[in-house]
Each structure stands twice: as C-alpha cells, then as structure tokens.
Amino acid sequence: MLNCSTPSTSSQPNTDMGEAASYTSRSERQIKIRKPVLEIPTFSGNFREFNSFWIVFDSLIHSDEELSEVDKFLFLRQALKGKAAVALSCIPVVGDGYQTAVSILKKHFDRSASMADIIVNEIERLRRASDTPRSCRETFDTRETEREVPFDVSEILNAIDRDTVL
C-alpha cells in the first residue's frame, strides 16, 4: 500500500521538528543582519543646511546618553567645517564647552524661524506661470534648480502663523 500525504492547508504551523528548526534558523538570520553605519554629516556654516545637519547630529550624537560631553564635543568639532568650525575654535573641549558650543552654533546658524520668510520671498521673485501645464512645470523646475536645499511645503506652512495661511 502506498502512503501518500497531502500538504496541510491549515493555518496552524506544523510542529514537525524540521519545520521548527527552519523557523529558528530564520529568526537567527534576522538577528545577524547588520544595519548600515550612519555617517555624521558635515556642516560648513550655510544656515540653509543647519536644520538638516542638526536633525541628524542630534539623533546620532547629541541625544545619545552613553556619550560623554567631551565625546559629543569631539564629534561636533569633527563634523564642522568653514565658518562653523571657526565659530567654535576658541571653545575648550573640557567642562561645559559642549553646551556652550551647541548654544553658539544654534545662535549663529539656526535660522529656522526666518526660513519661511526667506522661502516666501524666493517664491515671490519667481516669474509667474501662465495657466498651461508646461509653464507651471518650467516655473517649478526653475524654483528647484535655484534652491540649494529643497523645501517641504508643510514646513513652510507650520512656520507661518495661522492667520497668514488662512
């Protein structure tokens, strides 16, 4: 007599040892996957790039409670170039130097409050598009190529007071 078994269509897992081992090895493989190493971006002093820089730096270094203030300051110094590096060059790495450096950096380069005004002014200077799709596309493309950093409309609307938007 021929013994034939059909595959189970039940939604419950088969408790066969081979299949259990398969689940275990899949779990072990998932644990062994390595995340890519994230690089700390550099910041040269262009205030348009500060927010992008600070978001990443804050996430990777500033908010890391395992790092000492000295380590954070060393990472910060390593990430700064040009005007930004010069602004912090006289601050000692010891004591509360890191907090002082962050304050100075934000005071000099964090212009997020005025970015909405800058972007609105840039938009107002654009040549007005006519009502054709091609003209609208050309105006949009001109806007994108003239900007160093693309903007997110929701960020602009959040920065502008509610009465202005309405």
C-alpha positions as CSV (number, residue, x, y, z in Angstrom):
1,M,0.0,0.0,0.0
2,L,1.3,3.4,-1.0
3,N,1.3,6.0,1.8
4,C,0.7,9.5,0.4
5,S,0.3,12.6,2.5
6,T,-1.1,15.8,1.2
7,P,0.2,19.2,2.3
8,S,-1.7,20.7,5.2
9,T,-3.8,23.7,4.3
10,S,-4.5,24.6,8.0
11,S,-3.4,28.0,9.2
12,Q,-1.7,26.4,12.3
13,P,2.1,25.8,12.0
14,N,3.2,22.2,11.5
15,T,5.0,21.0,14.7
16,D,7.4,18.8,12.7
17,M,10.9,19.2,14.0
18,G,12.3,20.1,10.6
19,E,9.9,23.0,10.3
20,A,10.6,24.2,13.8
21,A,14.3,24.2,13.1
22,S,13.6,26.2,9.9
23,Y,11.7,28.9,12.0
24,T,14.6,29.0,14.4
25,S,17.2,29.5,11.7
26,R,15.2,32.2,10.1
27,S,15.0,34.1,13.4
28,E,18.7,33.7,13.9
29,R,19.4,35.0,10.4
30,Q,17.3,38.1,11.0
31,I,19.2,38.8,14.2
32,K,22.5,38.6,12.4
33,I,21.6,41.3,9.8
34,R,23.7,44.3,10.3
35,K,22.4,47.8,10.0
36,P,24.4,50.2,7.8
37,V,26.8,52.5,9.6
38,L,25.4,56.0,9.6
39,E,27.7,58.9,8.9
40,I,27.6,62.1,10.7
41,P,27.1,64.9,8.1
42,T,29.4,67.9,7.9
43,F,28.2,71.4,8.4
44,S,30.1,74.3,6.8
45,G,28.1,77.3,8.1
46,N,25.4,77.6,5.4
47,F,22.4,78.4,7.5
48,R,20.1,76.8,4.9
49,E,21.8,73.4,5.7
50,F,21.8,73.8,9.5
51,N,18.4,72.2,10.2
52,S,19.2,69.1,8.1
53,F,22.6,68.8,9.8
54,W,21.2,69.3,13.3
55,I,18.4,66.7,13.0
56,V,20.9,64.0,12.1
57,F,23.6,65.1,14.6
58,D,21.0,65.3,17.3
59,S,19.7,61.9,16.6
60,L,23.1,60.2,16.3
61,I,25.2,62.1,18.9
62,H,23.5,64.9,20.9
63,S,20.7,62.6,22.3
64,D,23.0,59.7,22.9
65,E,23.1,59.4,26.7
66,E,26.0,56.9,26.6
67,L,28.4,59.5,25.2
68,S,30.2,61.9,27.5
69,E,30.0,65.7,26.8
70,V,33.7,65.6,25.7
71,D,33.0,62.8,23.2
72,K,30.0,64.8,21.9
73,F,32.1,67.9,21.5
74,L,34.8,66.0,19.7
75,F,32.2,64.5,17.3
76,L,30.8,68.0,16.8
77,R,34.2,69.6,16.0
78,Q,34.9,66.8,13.6
79,A,31.6,67.5,11.7
80,L,32.2,71.2,11.4
81,K,34.0,72.9,8.5
82,G,34.5,76.5,7.4
83,K,32.6,79.3,9.2
84,A,31.0,76.8,11.6
85,A,34.4,75.4,12.7
86,V,35.8,78.9,13.1
87,A,32.9,79.9,15.3
88,L,33.7,77.2,17.8
89,S,37.5,77.1,17.5
90,C,38.2,79.0,20.8
91,I,35.9,76.9,23.0
92,P,37.8,74.4,25.2
93,V,36.7,70.8,24.9
94,V,36.6,70.5,28.8
95,G,33.8,71.4,31.2
96,D,30.7,72.8,29.8
97,G,32.3,73.5,26.5
98,Y,30.0,71.3,24.6
99,Q,26.8,73.0,25.8
100,T,28.4,76.4,25.1
101,A,29.4,75.2,21.6
102,V,25.8,74.0,20.9
103,S,24.4,77.3,22.1
104,I,26.8,79.3,19.9
105,L,26.2,77.1,16.9
106,K,22.4,77.4,17.2
107,K,22.6,81.2,17.8
108,H,24.7,81.8,14.7
109,F,23.3,79.3,12.2
110,D,19.8,78.2,13.3
111,R,17.5,80.4,11.2
112,S,14.5,78.1,11.1
113,A,12.2,80.9,12.3
114,S,13.2,83.1,9.4
115,M,13.4,80.3,6.8
116,A,9.7,80.7,6.0
117,D,10.3,84.4,5.2
118,I,13.3,83.6,3.0
119,I,11.4,80.9,1.1
120,V,8.3,83.0,0.6
121,N,10.5,85.9,-0.7
122,E,12.2,83.5,-3.2
123,I,8.8,82.2,-4.4
124,E,7.5,85.8,-4.8
125,R,10.5,86.6,-7.0
126,L,9.8,83.8,-9.4
127,R,8.4,84.6,-12.8
128,R,4.6,83.9,-12.7
129,A,3.5,80.8,-14.5
130,S,0.7,81.0,-17.0
131,D,-2.2,78.6,-16.9
132,T,-0.6,76.0,-19.1
133,P,0.9,72.8,-17.6
134,R,4.2,73.4,-19.4
135,S,4.5,76.9,-17.9
136,C,3.8,75.6,-14.4
137,R,6.4,72.8,-14.9
138,E,9.0,75.4,-16.1
139,T,8.4,77.6,-13.1
140,F,8.6,74.7,-10.7
141,D,11.8,73.4,-12.3
142,T,13.3,76.9,-12.1
143,R,12.5,77.0,-8.4
144,E,14.0,73.6,-7.8
145,T,17.3,74.3,-9.6
146,E,17.7,77.8,-8.0
147,R,17.5,76.4,-4.5
148,E,20.4,74.8,-2.7
149,V,18.1,72.9,-0.3
150,P,14.6,71.7,-1.4
151,F,11.8,72.7,0.8
152,D,8.8,71.0,2.3
153,V,5.6,73.0,1.9
154,S,4.3,71.6,5.2
155,E,7.4,73.0,7.0
156,I,6.7,76.4,5.5
157,L,3.0,76.4,6.5
158,N,4.0,75.3,10.0
159,A,6.4,78.2,10.3
160,I,3.9,80.8,9.1
161,D,1.3,81.9,11.6
162,R,-2.2,80.6,11.2
163,D,-3.8,84.0,10.3
164,T,-1.4,84.4,7.4
165,V,-2.2,81.0,6.0
166,L,-5.9,81.5,6.2
